[in-house]
Amino acid sequence: MDGPDAGERNDERSDLRDARSGPQRSTDDPGNRRPRSGATERPDRDGVTIDDDGMLRWFLESDDRTVTVCRDAATVVALVLVIGLLLFGINGTWPPFVAVESGSMEPNIREGDLVFIVDDGRFVGDDAVAGTGIVSLESGRESGHEKFDAPGDVIVFMPNGDPRRTPTIHRAHFWVEAGENWVATKADREFTNGASCNEILSCPAPHDGFITKGDANPGYDQLPQSGAKTTVISPEWVTGKAMARAPWLGEIRLAVGSVQALTGIGSAAIVIATGVLTLVLLGAAAGGRDP
C-alpha cells in the first residue's frame, strides 16, 4: 500500500532487522585475529613429561603440585647450604652459630638468641693476648676493644675441655699463666665471692689460659659451683668468638637440637634443618603481613 503509513512501516521493519543483526565486528578486532602462518604458540607447562622432555626439565617446569612442593623444598635447602658455606668461608668454624640456653650473659646476650661465631683467629682485635686472637676484658679496657656492649671478646668454649658437655658462651676476663695465683694478681674481688686461692681448685692455675665469667653471673666460672663449673680455659678448648646475635632464632636451633638428641643426626643436618625452619617461618611471617 502506498502512502505515508506504508513508508513508516517499512522504516520500522528496517530498524528491527538492524537491531537483530547487531553491530558488525571489524576484521581488525583483536578478538578475530589468528596467529600468522609460521608463528608458534607457547606450550602449556602442564604438557611437560619425563618421556618427552627429560627428568631435569620436567622437574624444573612441571606444574604438578607434588613436584612444585619438592622443587620449593629443594630450593630452600640449596639456599641454606649456600649460606652455610659462605658463613663457613667467612667464619672459619662449623657450625657457624650457637643457640643461647641460659641468661648468664644478659642483658647483652639473651636466652633464645642465635649467636654467630668466628674462629678465634679471624677478625682479631688490638691487644689480643698470648697469640690467641682473643682480647680479654682486661686488655680490652686499655685498647677500647668491645663486644656486646662491654670490653673484651665473648668466647665459646668446652668446659674442662670435655666435648660431651654443652659449650659455654662467656666473656674472657683475663689471661693467666701456669702456676699463677690469679686470685691475688688479677682477679676482681667482687667476683671471687670472698674466696682465697687455697679455696679454689684451679688456683694456682694448672695451665695457661683464660679466666671467664658470664656478664650476669656473680662470680668467675673457675670458682666452686659457679657459672660453667670449669678450670682455667685452655686456648685449645675455645671453639669460636661471638660476633653478632639474632634475637629468638636460637629457639629454633634448640628445638632442632632436641630432635638431634633423640635421633643422633649430625651437625650439618642440624644447620640445614635450622636454616630451613628459619626461612619457612620468616616467609610465613612476611606473607601474613598486610600489604
PLY file of the C-alpha trace (Angstrom):
ply
format ascii 1.0
element vertex 291
property float x
property float y
property float z
element edge 290
property int vertex1
property int vertex2
end_header
0.00 0.00 0.00
1.28 3.41 -0.94
1.16 6.50 1.28
2.79 7.77 4.43
1.65 4.86 6.59
3.32 2.31 4.34
6.62 4.23 4.39
6.66 4.37 8.15
6.05 0.64 8.42
8.93 -0.09 6.02
11.25 2.08 8.10
10.25 0.26 11.28
10.95 -3.13 9.68
14.37 -1.95 8.53
15.25 -0.73 12.04
14.10 -4.05 13.51
16.36 -6.03 11.16
19.35 -3.85 12.01
18.74 -4.32 15.73
18.54 -8.09 15.38
21.66 -8.36 13.27
23.71 -6.28 15.80
26.92 -4.38 15.08
29.25 -5.91 12.58
32.63 -6.94 14.03
35.53 -5.37 12.24
38.12 -7.60 10.73
40.66 -5.51 12.63
39.17 -6.55 16.02
41.95 -8.24 18.07
39.46 -10.94 19.02
39.25 -12.05 15.39
42.96 -12.20 14.85
44.56 -15.57 14.31
48.21 -16.49 14.52
50.11 -15.78 11.39
51.46 -18.69 9.49
54.75 -19.82 10.95
54.03 -18.37 14.43
54.21 -20.80 17.34
52.13 -20.68 20.50
53.70 -21.04 23.96
53.31 -24.67 25.06
51.30 -25.46 28.17
53.69 -26.29 31.02
51.28 -28.98 32.17
52.23 -30.82 29.00
55.84 -31.32 30.11
56.58 -35.01 30.56
59.57 -37.06 31.61
59.50 -39.13 28.42
59.36 -36.15 26.04
61.39 -33.53 27.93
63.69 -35.39 30.29
63.82 -35.63 34.07
65.55 -32.28 34.71
63.26 -30.14 32.55
60.20 -31.94 33.89
61.29 -31.25 37.47
62.07 -27.59 36.75
58.98 -26.76 34.69
56.16 -29.08 35.71
53.14 -27.51 37.42
52.26 -30.73 39.20
51.55 -29.84 42.84
53.77 -32.56 44.31
56.66 -31.62 42.04
56.21 -27.92 42.89
56.41 -28.63 46.62
59.53 -30.75 46.16
61.10 -28.09 43.95
60.44 -25.36 46.52
61.87 -27.52 49.31
64.99 -28.26 47.25
65.41 -24.55 46.57
65.25 -23.72 50.29
67.75 -26.46 51.18
70.12 -25.31 48.43
69.84 -21.72 49.68
70.63 -22.80 53.24
73.64 -24.81 52.05
74.98 -21.85 50.06
74.54 -19.53 53.05
76.15 -22.12 55.34
79.16 -22.48 53.03
79.53 -18.71 52.80
79.39 -18.41 56.58
81.97 -21.18 56.93
84.23 -19.37 54.47
83.90 -16.16 56.48
83.81 -17.64 59.98
86.28 -20.48 59.63
84.33 -22.60 62.10
81.48 -25.12 62.00
78.71 -24.83 62.92
78.74 -21.06 62.32
76.30 -20.27 65.13
75.26 -21.33 68.61
71.96 -21.05 70.47
71.97 -19.47 73.91
70.33 -21.71 76.50
70.57 -19.55 79.62
70.51 -15.96 80.79
74.10 -15.91 82.09
75.11 -13.24 79.54
72.10 -10.96 79.90
71.34 -8.24 79.08
73.95 -8.23 76.33
73.12 -11.71 75.03
69.75 -13.17 75.95
68.37 -16.66 76.32
66.97 -17.84 73.00
69.34 -15.73 70.89
71.16 -17.23 67.92
74.80 -16.08 68.10
77.07 -16.09 65.04
80.65 -17.05 65.81
84.01 -16.97 64.07
87.29 -18.79 64.55
89.39 -17.05 67.20
92.00 -16.31 64.54
89.55 -14.22 62.48
88.80 -10.52 63.00
91.45 -10.19 65.69
91.22 -7.02 67.76
94.05 -4.93 69.15
95.88 -6.29 72.20
94.92 -9.94 71.66
96.66 -11.94 74.38
99.31 -14.66 74.09
98.89 -15.07 70.35
95.35 -16.42 70.74
93.43 -13.86 68.69
91.27 -13.20 71.76
91.09 -9.84 73.52
90.37 -10.21 77.23
88.25 -7.79 79.24
91.43 -6.65 80.98
93.24 -5.71 77.75
90.02 -4.51 76.10
89.68 -1.80 78.72
93.05 -0.42 77.64
92.59 -0.73 73.87
88.88 0.14 73.69
88.00 -3.22 72.11
84.36 -4.06 72.91
81.94 -6.85 72.07
78.33 -6.89 73.12
78.48 -3.60 75.00
81.46 -4.47 77.22
85.26 -4.68 76.89
86.82 -7.90 75.63
85.76 -10.83 73.48
82.92 -13.23 74.21
84.14 -16.78 73.55
82.55 -20.18 73.11
84.40 -22.99 74.88
84.12 -26.56 76.11
84.11 -26.58 79.95
87.13 -28.57 81.18
87.82 -29.40 77.54
85.07 -32.03 77.60
83.35 -32.29 74.16
80.44 -34.15 75.77
79.43 -31.08 77.77
77.32 -28.29 76.35
79.57 -25.46 75.11
79.51 -22.26 77.17
79.44 -18.72 75.82
81.01 -16.29 78.31
83.37 -13.32 78.33
87.14 -13.80 78.62
88.18 -11.65 81.62
91.94 -12.12 81.80
94.84 -14.40 80.86
96.77 -16.40 83.46
99.91 -18.47 83.25
100.54 -21.91 84.70
101.22 -21.74 88.43
99.94 -18.16 88.78
98.00 -17.17 91.90
95.48 -15.31 89.79
93.17 -14.55 92.72
95.90 -12.37 94.21
97.37 -10.94 91.00
94.46 -10.22 88.62
91.05 -11.18 90.00
88.42 -8.60 90.84
87.50 -9.33 94.46
83.89 -8.56 93.61
83.76 -11.73 91.51
85.63 -14.15 93.79
82.84 -14.40 96.37
85.45 -13.77 99.05
87.31 -16.99 98.26
91.09 -17.24 98.56
93.39 -19.12 96.21
93.54 -22.07 98.62
89.76 -22.44 98.35
89.70 -22.59 94.55
90.66 -25.83 92.83
92.03 -24.05 89.73
94.28 -21.72 91.72
97.20 -21.64 91.28
96.43 -22.01 87.56
97.06 -25.60 86.38
97.96 -24.34 82.88
97.93 -21.21 80.72
94.50 -19.94 79.77
91.57 -17.64 80.38
89.50 -16.83 83.44
85.93 -16.38 82.23
82.60 -15.14 83.51
79.05 -14.67 82.32
78.08 -10.99 82.32
75.06 -11.69 84.54
76.83 -14.13 86.88
78.12 -13.01 90.30
81.41 -14.93 90.10
84.07 -16.36 87.81
83.45 -19.71 86.11
86.52 -21.11 87.89
85.01 -20.74 91.38
83.48 -23.80 93.05
79.87 -24.32 91.97
79.88 -21.15 89.89
78.96 -20.47 86.29
80.36 -23.01 83.83
81.99 -25.06 86.62
85.31 -25.35 84.83
89.00 -24.91 85.41
91.11 -22.31 83.56
90.09 -22.28 79.88
92.90 -23.53 77.66
93.00 -21.89 74.18
92.54 -25.35 72.63
89.10 -25.56 74.24
87.86 -22.37 72.57
85.68 -23.13 69.55
84.92 -19.56 68.48
84.33 -15.90 69.24
80.85 -14.37 69.29
80.32 -11.64 66.70
76.58 -10.92 66.40
73.24 -12.17 67.68
69.78 -12.72 66.19
67.08 -12.48 68.89
64.83 -15.53 69.42
66.10 -17.53 66.44
68.04 -19.68 68.86
64.73 -21.20 69.97
64.51 -22.88 66.58
68.05 -24.21 66.91
67.29 -25.56 70.39
64.13 -27.27 69.16
66.04 -28.90 66.31
68.80 -29.83 68.77
66.26 -31.75 70.84
65.47 -33.78 67.74
69.20 -34.38 67.25
69.49 -35.75 70.77
66.72 -38.23 70.03
67.80 -39.24 66.52
71.59 -38.82 66.60
71.74 -36.90 63.30
74.87 -34.90 62.53
75.61 -31.19 62.93
75.39 -30.49 59.19
71.81 -31.77 59.14
71.09 -29.61 62.20
72.35 -26.50 60.40
70.26 -27.31 57.32
67.13 -28.03 59.36
67.58 -24.85 61.39
68.03 -22.78 58.25
65.03 -24.33 56.52
62.75 -23.75 59.51
64.02 -20.19 59.87
63.34 -19.38 56.22
59.91 -21.01 56.34
58.92 -19.09 59.47
60.26 -15.81 58.09
58.40 -16.42 54.84
55.18 -17.20 56.69
55.57 -14.06 58.79
56.19 -11.93 55.72
53.23 -13.49 53.90
50.95 -12.78 56.82
51.60 -9.05 56.79
49.03 -6.70 55.36
50.15 -5.15 52.07
0 1
1 2
2 3
3 4
4 5
5 6
6 7
7 8
8 9
9 10
10 11
11 12
12 13
13 14
14 15
15 16
16 17
17 18
18 19
19 20
20 21
21 22
22 23
23 24
24 25
25 26
26 27
27 28
28 29
29 30
30 31
31 32
32 33
33 34
34 35
35 36
36 37
37 38
38 39
39 40
40 41
41 42
42 43
43 44
44 45
45 46
46 47
47 48
48 49
49 50
50 51
51 52
52 53
53 54
54 55
55 56
56 57
57 58
58 59
59 60
60 61
61 62
62 63
63 64
64 65
65 66
66 67
67 68
68 69
69 70
70 71
71 72
72 73
73 74
74 75
75 76
76 77
77 78
78 79
79 80
80 81
81 82
82 83
83 84
84 85
85 86
86 87
87 88
88 89
89 90
90 91
91 92
92 93
93 94
94 95
95 96
96 97
97 98
98 99
99 100
100 101
101 102
102 103
103 104
104 105
105 106
106 107
107 108
108 109
109 110
110 111
111 112
112 113
113 114
114 115
115 116
116 117
117 118
118 119
119 120
120 121
121 122
122 123
123 124
124 125
125 126
126 127
127 128
128 129
129 130
130 131
131 132
132 133
133 134
134 135
135 136
136 137
137 138
138 139
139 140
140 141
141 142
142 143
143 144
144 145
145 146
146 147
147 148
148 149
149 150
150 151
151 152
152 153
153 154
154 155
155 156
156 157
157 158
158 159
159 160
160 161
161 162
162 163
163 164
164 165
165 166
166 167
167 168
168 169
169 170
170 171
171 172
172 173
173 174
174 175
175 176
176 177
177 178
178 179
179 180
180 181
181 182
182 183
183 184
184 185
185 186
186 187
187 188
188 189
189 190
190 191
191 192
192 193
193 194
194 195
195 196
196 197
197 198
198 199
199 200
200 201
201 202
202 203
203 204
204 205
205 206
206 207
207 208
208 209
209 210
210 211
211 212
212 213
213 214
214 215
215 216
216 217
217 218
218 219
219 220
220 221
221 222
222 223
223 224
224 225
225 226
226 227
227 228
228 229
229 230
230 231
231 232
232 233
233 234
234 235
235 236
236 237
237 238
238 239
239 240
240 241
241 242
242 243
243 244
244 245
245 246
246 247
247 248
248 249
249 250
250 251
251 252
252 253
253 254
254 255
255 256
256 257
257 258
258 259
259 260
260 261
261 262
262 263
263 264
264 265
265 266
266 267
267 268
268 269
269 270
270 271
271 272
272 273
273 274
274 275
275 276
276 277
277 278
278 279
279 280
280 281
281 282
282 283
283 284
284 285
285 286
286 287
287 288
288 289
289 290
